[in-house]
């Protein structure tokens, strides 16, 4: 992790993309702190796209179509949800500069959202950055049971269909571990990142109205092929 002396470097959307290509990403101490600093974890979380595990109860929920899943329909609402306080977390690392930078990447087509909706209300979602065949997950949120989990499953199916080879989760949490997320050392992460960056992949290749059963079938087929 870089020191706070690095925060004087002007971070633009182009600098941010370059940082991702080097395995580095920015964070803030809190929403009220205007500064950003670079992070490159010694141990990195990745979710292998050829070994995604969908818990049985969650798969049932997906098949029943409890959520409507949308892509890139409301970036502002997703980042608001990710930045909101919740039980056990009074503050967030998403500050005004993060909002501005990723908003610019969204407008440029590098940042994407996967959103879960119920009764015309967004109840969960995630956002991240696509670069070549690598997707760098940034944050997710949920205000309804399974909402962020469904978003993650749909993300994995979309990345699989679009020929991505790397899903970076930055860190490993219990929430992510249940889907097959593993921890790799920095050197191994860079070994996976290098070919992913030059891979031709398309986040929007999968149509937005794919039936839930096909979403699960995409992941099952990929797991079975390994």
C-alpha positions in Angstrom: 0.0 0.0 0.0 1.3 3.4 -0.9 1.8 6.1 1.7 -0.2 9.3 2.1 2.5 11.3 0.4 1.2 10.0 -2.9 -2.1 11.8 -2.6 -0.7 14.9 -4.2 -0.6 13.1 -7.6 -3.5 14.3 -9.7 -5.8 11.4 -10.4 -7.7 11.6 -13.7 -9.9 8.8 -15.3 -7.0 8.0 -17.6 -4.6 7.7 -14.6 -7.1 5.5 -12.9 -7.3 3.1 -15.8 -3.5 3.0 -15.9 -3.4 2.2 -12.2 -5.8 -0.7 -12.7 -3.6 -2.1 -15.4 -0.8 -2.1 -12.9 -2.9 -3.8 -10.2 -3.5 -0.7 -8.1 -6.7 1.0 -7.1 -7.6 4.1 -5.0 -9.5 4.4 -1.7 -10.3 7.2 0.7 -10.2 7.1 4.5 -13.8 8.3 4.7 -16.6 10.0 2.7 -15.6 13.3 4.3 -11.8 13.0 3.6 -11.1 14.5 0.1 -7.8 12.7 -0.2 -7.2 9.4 -2.1 -4.4 6.9 -1.7 -3.3 3.9 -3.7 -3.7 0.3 -2.6 -2.0 -2.8 -3.9 -2.8 -5.6 -1.5 -0.1 -8.3 -0.9 -2.9 -10.9 -1.0 -5.7 -10.3 -3.6 -9.2 -11.6 -3.8 -10.3 -13.1 -7.1 -13.4 -15.1 -8.1 -12.5 -17.7 -10.7 -15.1 -17.5 -13.4 -14.8 -21.1 -14.3 -15.6 -22.2 -10.7 -18.4 -19.9 -9.5 -20.5 -21.6 -6.8 -24.1 -20.5 -6.6 -25.7 -21.7 -3.2 -28.8 -23.8 -3.7 -31.2 -21.5 -2.0 -29.9 -18.5 -4.0 -30.2 -20.5 -7.2 -33.9 -21.2 -6.3 -34.5 -17.5 -5.7 -32.9 -16.6 -9.1 -35.1 -19.2 -10.9 -38.2 -17.8 -9.3 -37.3 -14.3 -10.7 -37.7 -12.5 -7.4 -35.6 -9.6 -8.8 -35.5 -7.7 -12.1 -31.9 -7.2 -13.1 -30.8 -4.2 -15.0 -27.4 -3.1 -16.5 -26.0 0.4 -16.4 -29.4 2.0 -15.8 -28.6 4.2 -12.8 -25.0 4.6 -11.8 -25.8 7.4 -9.3 -28.2 5.2 -7.4 -25.8 2.3 -7.2 -22.9 4.4 -5.9 -25.3 6.0 -3.4 -26.3 2.6 -2.2 -22.7 1.5 -1.9 -21.8 4.6 0.1 -24.8 4.5 2.5 -24.2 3.8 6.1 -25.5 0.5 7.5 -25.5 -1.6 10.6 -21.9 -2.0 11.7 -20.6 0.6 9.3 -21.2 4.3 10.0 -18.9 5.6 7.4 -17.7 4.7 3.9 -14.6 5.0 1.8 -16.6 6.5 -1.1 -15.9 10.2 -1.1 -16.7 13.0 -3.7 -13.6 12.3 -5.7 -14.4 8.6 -6.0 -17.9 9.5 -7.2 -16.6 11.9 -9.8 -13.8 9.6 -11.1 -16.0 6.6 -11.5 -18.8 8.6 -12.8 -16.5 9.8 -15.6 -15.4 6.2 -16.2 -19.1 5.2 -16.4 -19.7 7.9 -19.1 -16.7 6.6 -21.0 -18.0 3.1 -20.9 -15.3 1.6 -18.7 -17.4 1.4 -15.5 -20.5 -0.7 -15.3 -23.3 -1.5 -12.9 -25.4 -4.6 -12.3 -28.6 -3.6 -10.4 -31.4 -5.6 -8.7 -34.9 -4.1 -8.6 -38.2 -5.0 -6.9 -41.4 -3.1 -7.4 -39.7 -0.5 -9.5 -37.2 0.3 -6.7 -33.5 -0.5 -6.7 -32.7 -2.8 -3.8 -29.2 -3.9 -4.5 -26.4 -3.7 -7.0 -22.7 -3.4 -7.7 -20.2 -1.5 -9.8 -16.8 -2.1 -11.2 -14.3 -1.3 -14.0 -13.9 -3.3 -17.2 -10.5 -3.3 -18.9 -9.7 -5.8 -21.6 -10.8 -9.2 -20.2 -10.5 -8.1 -16.6 -13.3 -6.8 -14.4 -12.3 -5.0 -11.2 -15.2 -5.2 -8.7 -15.4 -2.0 -6.5 -18.4 -2.2 -4.2 -21.9 -3.7 -3.8 -24.9 -3.0 -1.6 -28.2 -4.6 -0.7 -31.3 -3.4 1.1 -33.2 -6.6 0.5 -32.3 -10.2 1.2 -30.1 -11.7 -1.6 -30.2 -8.5 -3.7 -26.4 -8.1 -3.9 -25.8 -11.8 -4.2 -28.1 -12.0 -7.3 -26.3 -9.0 -8.8 -23.0 -10.9 -8.3 -24.3 -14.1 -10.0 -25.6 -12.1 -12.9 -22.2 -10.3 -13.1 -20.3 -13.6 -13.3 -22.6 -14.9 -16.0 -22.2 -11.7 -18.0 -18.4 -11.8 -17.7 -18.4 -15.5 -18.7 -20.5 -14.9 -21.7 -18.4 -11.8 -22.7 -15.2 -13.8 -22.6 -13.6 -12.2 -19.5 -10.9 -14.2 -17.8 -10.4 -12.3 -14.5 -12.8 -11.0 -11.8 -10.9 -9.1 -9.2 -12.7 -8.7 -5.9 -9.8 -6.8 -4.2 -10.3 -8.6 -0.9 -11.9 -11.8 0.4 -15.0 -11.6 2.6 -17.3 -14.3 4.0 -19.9 -12.9 1.6 -17.6 -13.5 -1.4 -16.1 -16.7 -0.2 -19.4 -18.6 -0.5 -19.2 -18.0 -4.3 -15.7 -19.5 -4.6 -13.6 -16.3 -4.1 -10.0 -17.2 -3.3 -7.0 -15.3 -2.2 -3.8 -15.2 -4.3 -0.5 -13.5 -3.8 0.4 -10.3 -5.6 2.7 -12.1 -8.0 0.1 -14.6 -9.0 -2.5 -11.8 -9.4 -0.2 -10.0 -11.9 0.4 -13.3 -13.7 -3.4 -13.5 -14.3 -3.8 -9.8 -14.9 -1.3 -9.5 -17.8 -3.1 -11.8 -20.3 -6.5 -10.6 -19.2 -5.7 -7.0 -20.1 -5.0 -7.8 -23.8 -8.0 -10.2 -24.1 -10.9 -9.1 -26.3 -14.0 -9.2 -24.1 -17.4 -7.4 -24.2 -19.3 -6.6 -21.0 -22.5 -5.8 -23.0 -22.4 -9.0 -25.2 -25.0 -10.8 -23.1 -28.6 -9.4 -23.8 -30.2 -7.7 -20.8 -33.3 -9.9 -20.9 -31.7 -13.3 -20.6 -34.0 -15.6 -18.5 -32.8 -16.5 -15.0 -32.4 -20.2 -15.9 -30.0 -19.3 -18.7 -27.9 -17.2 -16.3 -27.4 -20.2 -14.0 -26.8 -22.5 -17.0 -24.0 -20.2 -18.2 -22.1 -20.6 -14.9 -22.9 -24.3 -14.6 -21.6 -25.0 -18.2 -18.4 -23.1 -17.6 -17.7 -24.9 -14.3 -18.4 -28.3 -15.9 -15.9 -27.6 -18.7 -13.0 -27.2 -16.3 
